[in-house]
């Protein structure tokens, strides 16, 4: 895949910087809609192993819808969503 541009609307994850210029990755995972394992957006710090991962449920509960939403979010929206995330236990 070297040399090929990746369409951001088809990406399965996103990276962004927080207020302290620390890199984070956001990605979608989950099981079936309308179950306890419905779609969630996860946030993982790529530079600080002591920063706990976080997650938020996606209102659609659908992995496909959450993935499309993630692709269209601005970095500011990702920061806001990450700030409302629950620590992964």
Backbone atoms as SQL, in Angstrom:
CREATE TABLE atoms (id INTEGER PRIMARY KEY, chain TEXT, resi INTEGER, resn TEXT, atom TEXT, x REAL, y REAL, z REAL);
INSERT INTO atoms VALUES
  (1, 'A', 1, 'UNK', 'N', 0.821, -1.184, 0.000),
  (2, 'A', 1, 'UNK', 'CA', 0.000, 0.000, 0.000),
  (3, 'A', 1, 'UNK', 'C', 0.868, 1.251, 0.000),
  (4, 'A', 2, 'UNK', 'N', 2.139, 1.083, -0.045),
  (5, 'A', 2, 'UNK', 'CA', 3.063, 2.197, -0.050),
  (6, 'A', 2, 'UNK', 'C', 2.795, 3.101, -1.247),
  (7, 'A', 3, 'UNK', 'N', 2.773, 4.398, -0.988),
  (8, 'A', 3, 'UNK', 'CA', 2.571, 5.363, -2.048),
  (9, 'A', 3, 'UNK', 'C', 1.118, 5.634, -2.388),
  (10, 'A', 4, 'UNK', 'N', 0.190, 4.895, -1.774),
  (11, 'A', 4, 'UNK', 'CA', -1.223, 5.109, -2.058),
  (12, 'A', 4, 'UNK', 'C', -1.825, 6.027, -1.002),
  (13, 'A', 5, 'UNK', 'N', -2.605, 6.982, -1.441),
  (14, 'A', 5, 'UNK', 'CA', -3.287, 7.873, -0.508),
  (15, 'A', 5, 'UNK', 'C', -4.482, 7.150, 0.092),
  (16, 'A', 6, 'UNK', 'N', -4.723, 7.381, 1.386),
  (17, 'A', 6, 'UNK', 'CA', -5.864, 6.780, 2.073),
  (18, 'A', 6, 'UNK', 'C', -6.971, 7.811, 2.160),
  (19, 'A', 7, 'UNK', 'N', -8.140, 7.454, 1.703),
  (20, 'A', 7, 'UNK', 'CA', -9.305, 8.327, 1.777),
  (21, 'A', 7, 'UNK', 'C', -9.731, 8.424, 3.245),
  (22, 'A', 8, 'UNK', 'N', -9.695, 9.636, 3.861),
  (23, 'A', 8, 'UNK', 'CA', -10.049, 9.748, 5.270),
  (24, 'A', 8, 'UNK', 'C', -11.474, 9.305, 5.571),
  (25, 'A', 9, 'UNK', 'N', -12.368, 9.361, 4.609),
  (26, 'A', 9, 'UNK', 'CA', -13.745, 8.936, 4.831),
  (27, 'A', 9, 'UNK', 'C', -13.867, 7.404, 4.897),
  (28, 'A', 10, 'UNK', 'N', -12.812, 6.692, 4.497),
  (29, 'A', 10, 'UNK', 'CA', -12.824, 5.227, 4.541),
  (30, 'A', 10, 'UNK', 'C', -11.894, 4.690, 5.619),
  (31, 'A', 11, 'UNK', 'N', -11.233, 5.576, 6.353),
  (32, 'A', 11, 'UNK', 'CA', -10.302, 5.155, 7.398),
  (33, 'A', 11, 'UNK', 'C', -11.056, 4.527, 8.562),
  (34, 'A', 12, 'UNK', 'N', -10.460, 3.520, 9.169),
  (35, 'A', 12, 'UNK', 'CA', -11.077, 2.843, 10.299),
  (36, 'A', 12, 'UNK', 'C', -10.705, 3.477, 11.630),
  (37, 'A', 13, 'UNK', 'N', -9.707, 4.353, 11.632),
  (38, 'A', 13, 'UNK', 'CA', -9.321, 5.049, 12.846),
  (39, 'A', 13, 'UNK', 'C', -8.835, 6.447, 12.484),
  (40, 'A', 14, 'UNK', 'N', -8.719, 7.273, 13.507),
  (41, 'A', 14, 'UNK', 'CA', -8.250, 8.648, 13.325),
  (42, 'A', 14, 'UNK', 'C', -7.221, 8.952, 14.393),
  (43, 'A', 15, 'UNK', 'N', -6.225, 9.734, 14.066),
  (44, 'A', 15, 'UNK', 'CA', -5.308, 10.248, 15.077),
  (45, 'A', 15, 'UNK', 'C', -5.508, 11.746, 15.167),
  (46, 'A', 16, 'UNK', 'N', -5.283, 12.267, 16.365),
  (47, 'A', 16, 'UNK', 'CA', -5.428, 13.703, 16.606),
  (48, 'A', 16, 'UNK', 'C', -4.578, 14.081, 17.806),
  (49, 'A', 17, 'UNK', 'N', -4.357, 15.375, 17.984),
  (50, 'A', 17, 'UNK', 'CA', -3.560, 15.886, 19.101),
  (51, 'A', 17, 'UNK', 'C', -4.468, 16.506, 20.146),
  (52, 'A', 18, 'UNK', 'N', -4.128, 16.273, 21.430),
  (53, 'A', 18, 'UNK', 'CA', -4.888, 16.924, 22.491),
  (54, 'A', 18, 'UNK', 'C', -4.292, 18.297, 22.785),
  (55, 'A', 19, 'UNK', 'N', -4.777, 18.933, 23.832),
  (56, 'A', 19, 'UNK', 'CA', -4.340, 20.292, 24.172),
  (57, 'A', 19, 'UNK', 'C', -2.850, 20.356, 24.493),
  (58, 'A', 20, 'UNK', 'N', -2.279, 19.264, 24.973),
  (59, 'A', 20, 'UNK', 'CA', -0.855, 19.211, 25.311),
  (60, 'A', 20, 'UNK', 'C', 0.011, 18.689, 24.183),
  (61, 'A', 21, 'UNK', 'N', -0.547, 18.595, 22.987),
  (62, 'A', 21, 'UNK', 'CA', 0.147, 18.108, 21.787),
  (63, 'A', 21, 'UNK', 'C', 0.536, 16.636, 21.906),
  (64, 'A', 22, 'UNK', 'N', -0.285, 15.873, 22.619),
  (65, 'A', 22, 'UNK', 'CA', -0.091, 14.434, 22.757),
  (66, 'A', 22, 'UNK', 'C', -1.010, 13.745, 21.758),
  (67, 'A', 23, 'UNK', 'N', -0.471, 12.745, 21.035),
  (68, 'A', 23, 'UNK', 'CA', -1.245, 12.053, 20.001),
  (69, 'A', 23, 'UNK', 'C', -2.173, 10.995, 20.593),
  (70, 'A', 24, 'UNK', 'N', -3.394, 10.980, 20.070),
  (71, 'A', 24, 'UNK', 'CA', -4.415, 10.001, 20.437),
  (72, 'A', 24, 'UNK', 'C', -4.927, 9.333, 19.176),
  (73, 'A', 25, 'UNK', 'N', -5.413, 8.113, 19.338),
  (74, 'A', 25, 'UNK', 'CA', -6.091, 7.417, 18.251),
  (75, 'A', 25, 'UNK', 'C', -7.534, 7.179, 18.671),
  (76, 'A', 26, 'UNK', 'N', -8.449, 7.392, 17.747),
  (77, 'A', 26, 'UNK', 'CA', -9.864, 7.096, 17.965),
  (78, 'A', 26, 'UNK', 'C', -10.268, 6.036, 16.955),
  (79, 'A', 27, 'UNK', 'N', -11.014, 5.033, 17.424),
  (80, 'A', 27, 'UNK', 'CA', -11.503, 3.992, 16.520),
  (81, 'A', 27, 'UNK', 'C', -12.828, 3.451, 17.030),
  (82, 'A', 28, 'UNK', 'N', -13.549, 2.784, 16.163),
  (83, 'A', 28, 'UNK', 'CA', -14.867, 2.234, 16.498),
  (84, 'A', 28, 'UNK', 'C', -14.759, 0.725, 16.648),
  (85, 'A', 29, 'UNK', 'N', -15.463, 0.209, 17.630),
  (86, 'A', 29, 'UNK', 'CA', -15.566, -1.224, 17.809),
  (87, 'A', 29, 'UNK', 'C', -16.890, -1.520, 18.483),
  (88, 'A', 30, 'UNK', 'N', -17.334, -2.746, 18.372),
  (89, 'A', 30, 'UNK', 'CA', -18.570, -3.138, 19.027),
  (90, 'A', 30, 'UNK', 'C', -19.161, -4.364, 18.388),
  (91, 'A', 31, 'UNK', 'N', -20.250, -4.781, 18.956),
  (92, 'A', 31, 'UNK', 'CA', -20.932, -5.970, 18.463),
  (93, 'A', 31, 'UNK', 'C', -22.189, -5.589, 17.719),
  (94, 'A', 32, 'UNK', 'N', -23.270, -6.186, 18.094),
  (95, 'A', 32, 'UNK', 'CA', -24.543, -5.981, 17.423),
  (96, 'A', 32, 'UNK', 'C', -25.257, -4.737, 17.956),
  (97, 'A', 33, 'UNK', 'N', -25.984, -4.027, 17.090),
  (98, 'A', 33, 'UNK', 'CA', -26.779, -2.884, 17.560),
  (99, 'A', 33, 'UNK', 'C', -27.787, -3.332, 18.616),
  (100, 'A', 34, 'UNK', 'N', -28.108, -2.418, 19.505),
  (101, 'A', 34, 'UNK', 'CA', -29.105, -2.631, 20.562),
  (102, 'A', 34, 'UNK', 'C', -28.740, -3.754, 21.521),
  (103, 'A', 35, 'UNK', 'N', -27.460, -3.955, 21.724),
  (104, 'A', 35, 'UNK', 'CA', -26.986, -4.899, 22.736),
  (105, 'A', 35, 'UNK', 'C', -26.008, -4.169, 23.643),
  (106, 'A', 36, 'UNK', 'N', -25.579, -4.831, 24.704),
  (107, 'A', 36, 'UNK', 'CA', -24.592, -4.232, 25.600),
  (108, 'A', 36, 'UNK', 'C', -23.261, -4.005, 24.886),
  (109, 'A', 37, 'UNK', 'N', -23.029, -4.699, 23.787),
  (110, 'A', 37, 'UNK', 'CA', -21.778, -4.560, 23.027),
  (111, 'A', 37, 'UNK', 'C', -21.988, -3.749, 21.750),
  (112, 'A', 38, 'UNK', 'N', -22.916, -2.813, 21.764),
  (113, 'A', 38, 'UNK', 'CA', -23.163, -1.975, 20.594),
  (114, 'A', 38, 'UNK', 'C', -21.947, -1.083, 20.327),
  (115, 'A', 39, 'UNK', 'N', -21.971, -0.374, 19.236),
  (116, 'A', 39, 'UNK', 'CA', -20.829, 0.432, 18.793),
  (117, 'A', 39, 'UNK', 'C', -20.377, 1.439, 19.840),
  (118, 'A', 40, 'UNK', 'N', -19.069, 1.483, 19.997),
  (119, 'A', 40, 'UNK', 'CA', -18.424, 2.455, 20.881),
  (120, 'A', 40, 'UNK', 'C', -17.269, 3.087, 20.127),
  (121, 'A', 41, 'UNK', 'N', -16.967, 4.322, 20.482),
  (122, 'A', 41, 'UNK', 'CA', -15.767, 4.978, 19.969),
  (123, 'A', 41, 'UNK', 'C', -14.748, 4.948, 21.097),
  (124, 'A', 42, 'UNK', 'N', -13.591, 4.374, 20.810),
  (125, 'A', 42, 'UNK', 'CA', -12.520, 4.236, 21.799),
  (126, 'A', 42, 'UNK', 'C', -11.438, 5.268, 21.529),
  (127, 'A', 43, 'UNK', 'N', -10.799, 5.713, 22.599),
  (128, 'A', 43, 'UNK', 'CA', -9.706, 6.677, 22.517),
  (129, 'A', 43, 'UNK', 'C', -8.501, 6.093, 23.250),
  (130, 'A', 44, 'UNK', 'N', -7.377, 5.975, 22.548),
  (131, 'A', 44, 'UNK', 'CA', -6.162, 5.410, 23.109),
  (132, 'A', 44, 'UNK', 'C', -5.034, 6.417, 22.924),
  (133, 'A', 45, 'UNK', 'N', -4.330, 6.710, 24.024),
  (134, 'A', 45, 'UNK', 'CA', -3.186, 7.611, 23.938),
  (135, 'A', 45, 'UNK', 'C', -2.018, 6.856, 23.320),
  (136, 'A', 46, 'UNK', 'N', -1.417, 7.423, 22.294),
  (137, 'A', 46, 'UNK', 'CA', -0.319, 6.770, 21.582),
  (138, 'A', 46, 'UNK', 'C', 1.048, 7.089, 22.166),
  (139, 'A', 47, 'UNK', 'N', 1.104, 8.023, 23.127),
  (140, 'A', 47, 'UNK', 'CA', 2.403, 8.453, 23.635),
  (141, 'A', 47, 'UNK', 'C', 2.593, 8.256, 25.131),
  (142, 'A', 48, 'UNK', 'N', 1.525, 8.055, 25.885),
  (143, 'A', 48, 'UNK', 'CA', 1.626, 7.913, 27.337),
  (144, 'A', 48, 'UNK', 'C', 0.939, 6.615, 27.762),
  (145, 'A', 49, 'UNK', 'N', 1.717, 5.577, 28.059),
  (146, 'A', 49, 'UNK', 'CA', 1.108, 4.288, 28.412),
  (147, 'A', 49, 'UNK', 'C', 0.332, 4.321, 29.733),
  (148, 'A', 50, 'UNK', 'N', 0.500, 5.364, 30.523),
  (149, 'A', 50, 'UNK', 'CA', -0.218, 5.467, 31.794),
  (150, 'A', 50, 'UNK', 'C', -1.534, 6.221, 31.658),
  (151, 'A', 51, 'UNK', 'N', -1.793, 6.765, 30.484),
  (152, 'A', 51, 'UNK', 'CA', -3.072, 7.441, 30.220),
  (153, 'A', 51, 'UNK', 'C', -4.098, 6.358, 29.901),
  (154, 'A', 52, 'UNK', 'N', -5.138, 6.231, 30.723),
  (155, 'A', 52, 'UNK', 'CA', -6.082, 5.134, 30.480),
  (156, 'A', 52, 'UNK', 'C', -6.901, 5.340, 29.207),
  (157, 'A', 53, 'UNK', 'N', -7.139, 4.262, 28.468),
  (158, 'A', 53, 'UNK', 'CA', -8.031, 4.366, 27.310),
  (159, 'A', 53, 'UNK', 'C', -9.426, 4.774, 27.774),
  (160, 'A', 54, 'UNK', 'N', -10.171, 5.395, 26.877),
  (161, 'A', 54, 'UNK', 'CA', -11.525, 5.850, 27.188),
  (162, 'A', 54, 'UNK', 'C', -12.463, 5.397, 26.081),
  (163, 'A', 55, 'UNK', 'N', -13.763, 5.426, 26.380),
  (164, 'A', 55, 'UNK', 'CA', -14.746, 5.058, 25.363),
  (165, 'A', 55, 'UNK', 'C', -16.035, 5.827, 25.590),
  (166, 'A', 56, 'UNK', 'N', -16.782, 5.987, 24.509),
  (167, 'A', 56, 'UNK', 'CA', -18.129, 6.561, 24.559),
  (168, 'A', 56, 'UNK', 'C', -19.018, 5.715, 23.648),
  (169, 'A', 57, 'UNK', 'N', -20.270, 5.494, 24.052),
  (170, 'A', 57, 'UNK', 'CA', -21.174, 4.777, 23.153),
  (171, 'A', 57, 'UNK', 'C', -21.566, 5.699, 22.006),
  (172, 'A', 58, 'UNK', 'N', -21.761, 5.141, 20.829),
  (173, 'A', 58, 'UNK', 'CA', -22.255, 5.957, 19.719),
  (174, 'A', 58, 'UNK', 'C', -23.772, 5.874, 19.730),
  (175, 'A', 59, 'UNK', 'N', -24.437, 7.008, 19.568),
  (176, 'A', 59, 'UNK', 'CA', -25.896, 7.057, 19.694),
  (177, 'A', 59, 'UNK', 'C', -26.622, 6.150, 18.701),
  (178, 'A', 60, 'UNK', 'N', -26.025, 5.864, 17.562),
  (179, 'A', 60, 'UNK', 'CA', -26.676, 4.990, 16.578),
  (180, 'A', 60, 'UNK', 'C', -26.612, 3.519, 16.995),
  (181, 'A', 61, 'UNK', 'N', -25.635, 3.166, 17.824),
  (182, 'A', 61, 'UNK', 'CA', -25.370, 1.800, 18.267),
  (183, 'A', 61, 'UNK', 'C', -24.886, 0.912, 17.118),
  (184, 'A', 62, 'UNK', 'N', -24.669, 1.490, 15.935),
  (185, 'A', 62, 'UNK', 'CA', -24.246, 0.755, 14.737),
  (186, 'A', 62, 'UNK', 'C', -22.774, 1.039, 14.440),
  (187, 'A', 63, 'UNK', 'N', -21.983, -0.023, 14.235),
  (188, 'A', 63, 'UNK', 'CA', -20.572, 0.147, 13.921),
  (189, 'A', 63, 'UNK', 'C', -20.399, 0.918, 12.614),
  (190, 'A', 64, 'UNK', 'N', -21.187, 0.602, 11.605),
  (191, 'A', 64, 'UNK', 'CA', -21.066, 1.291, 10.315),
  (192, 'A', 64, 'UNK', 'C', -21.369, 2.779, 10.449),
  (193, 'A', 65, 'UNK', 'N', -22.437, 3.114, 11.153),
  (194, 'A', 65, 'UNK', 'CA', -22.794, 4.527, 11.346),
  (195, 'A', 65, 'UNK', 'C', -21.744, 5.249, 12.185),
  (196, 'A', 66, 'UNK', 'N', -21.261, 4.603, 13.229),
  (197, 'A', 66, 'UNK', 'CA', -20.247, 5.223, 14.089),
  (198, 'A', 66, 'UNK', 'C', -18.952, 5.459, 13.316),
  (199, 'A', 67, 'UNK', 'N', -18.594, 4.524, 12.439),
  (200, 'A', 67, 'UNK', 'CA', -17.381, 4.674, 11.630),
  (201, 'A', 67, 'UNK', 'C', -17.522, 5.855, 10.671),
  (202, 'A', 68, 'UNK', 'N', -18.690, 5.991, 10.050),
  (203, 'A', 68, 'UNK', 'CA', -18.924, 7.141, 9.162),
  (204, 'A', 68, 'UNK', 'C', -18.869, 8.446, 9.948),
  (205, 'A', 69, 'UNK', 'N', -19.452, 8.459, 11.135),
  (206, 'A', 69, 'UNK', 'CA', -19.437, 9.672, 11.965),
  (207, 'A', 69, 'UNK', 'C', -18.013, 10.031, 12.366),
  (208, 'A', 70, 'UNK', 'N', -17.229, 9.025, 12.760),
  (209, 'A', 70, 'UNK', 'CA', -15.845, 9.265, 13.163),
  (210, 'A', 70, 'UNK', 'C', -15.050, 9.903, 12.027),
  (211, 'A', 71, 'UNK', 'N', -15.259, 9.419, 10.811),
  (212, 'A', 71, 'UNK', 'CA', -14.532, 9.951, 9.652),
  (213, 'A', 71, 'UNK', 'C', -14.844, 11.421, 9.405),
  (214, 'A', 72, 'UNK', 'N', -16.048, 11.858, 9.770),
  (215, 'A', 72, 'UNK', 'CA', -16.444, 13.236, 9.511),
  (216, 'A', 72, 'UNK', 'C', -16.208, 14.208, 10.661),
  (217, 'A', 73, 'UNK', 'N', -15.713, 13.710, 11.799),
  (218, 'A', 73, 'UNK', 'CA', -15.521, 14.586, 12.959),
  (219, 'A', 73, 'UNK', 'C', -14.263, 15.421, 12.835),
  (220, 'A', 74, 'UNK', 'N', -14.350, 16.641, 13.333),
  (221, 'A', 74, 'UNK', 'CA', -13.175, 17.509, 13.400),
  (222, 'A', 74, 'UNK', 'C', -12.343, 17.105, 14.621),
  (223, 'A', 75, 'UNK', 'N', -11.110, 17.582, 14.682),
  (224, 'A', 75, 'UNK', 'CA', -10.279, 17.307, 15.856),
  (225, 'A', 75, 'UNK', 'C', -10.920, 17.880, 17.118),
  (226, 'A', 76, 'UNK', 'N', -11.546, 19.041, 17.016),
  (227, 'A', 76, 'UNK', 'CA', -12.216, 19.646, 18.176),
  (228, 'A', 76, 'UNK', 'C', -13.359, 18.758, 18.663),
  (229, 'A', 77, 'UNK', 'N', -14.106, 18.176, 17.744),
  (230, 'A', 77, 'UNK', 'CA', -15.193, 17.270, 18.132),
  (231, 'A', 77, 'UNK', 'C', -14.637, 16.008, 18.799),
  (232, 'A', 78, 'UNK', 'N', -13.527, 15.502, 18.284),
  (233, 'A', 78, 'UNK', 'CA', -12.898, 14.334, 18.897),
  (234, 'A', 78, 'UNK', 'C', -12.420, 14.647, 20.308),
  (235, 'A', 79, 'UNK', 'N', -11.831, 15.814, 20.497),
  (236, 'A', 79, 'UNK', 'CA', -11.382, 16.213, 21.841),
  (237, 'A', 79, 'UNK', 'C', -12.550, 16.306, 22.811),
  (238, 'A', 80, 'UNK', 'N', -13.656, 16.873, 22.353),
  (239, 'A', 80, 'UNK', 'CA', -14.839, 16.993, 23.201),
  (240, 'A', 80, 'UNK', 'C', -15.378, 15.619, 23.567),
  (241, 'A', 81, 'UNK', 'N', -15.477, 14.754, 22.582),
  (242, 'A', 81, 'UNK', 'CA', -15.984, 13.407, 22.815),
  (243, 'A', 81, 'UNK', 'C', -15.059, 12.630, 23.752),
  (244, 'A', 82, 'UNK', 'N', -13.756, 12.740, 23.531),
  (245, 'A', 82, 'UNK', 'CA', -12.782, 12.068, 24.401),
  (246, 'A', 82, 'UNK', 'C', -12.913, 12.559, 25.837),
  (247, 'A', 83, 'UNK', 'N', -13.155, 13.847, 26.001),
  (248, 'A', 83, 'UNK', 'CA', -13.316, 14.427, 27.332),
  (249, 'A', 83, 'UNK', 'C', -14.528, 13.880, 28.067),
  (250, 'A', 84, 'UNK', 'N', -15.521, 13.439, 27.325),
  (251, 'A', 84, 'UNK', 'CA', -16.721, 12.867, 27.946),
  (252, 'A', 84, 'UNK', 'C', -16.633, 11.351, 28.088),
  (253, 'A', 85, 'UNK', 'N', -15.512, 10.776, 27.646),
  (254, 'A', 85, 'UNK', 'CA', -15.347, 9.325, 27.661),
  (255, 'A', 85, 'UNK', 'C', -15.221, 8.744, 29.052),
  (256, 'A', 86, 'UNK', 'N', -15.602, 7.472, 29.148),
  (257, 'A', 86, 'UNK', 'CA', -15.495, 6.710, 30.385),
  (258, 'A', 86, 'UNK', 'C', -14.183, 5.917, 30.331),
  (259, 'A', 87, 'UNK', 'N', -13.490, 5.810, 31.457),
  (260, 'A', 87, 'UNK', 'CA', -12.262, 4.995, 31.453),
  (261, 'A', 87, 'UNK', 'C', -12.574, 3.531, 31.151),
  (262, 'A', 88, 'UNK', 'N', -11.711, 2.913, 30.380),
  (263, 'A', 88, 'UNK', 'CA', -11.870, 1.501, 30.071),
  (264, 'A', 88, 'UNK', 'C', -11.439, 0.693, 31.288),
  (265, 'A', 89, 'UNK', 'N', -12.274, -0.213, 31.719),
  (266, 'A', 89, 'UNK', 'CA', -11.962, -1.010, 32.914),
  (267, 'A', 89, 'UNK', 'C', -11.506, -2.386, 32.551);
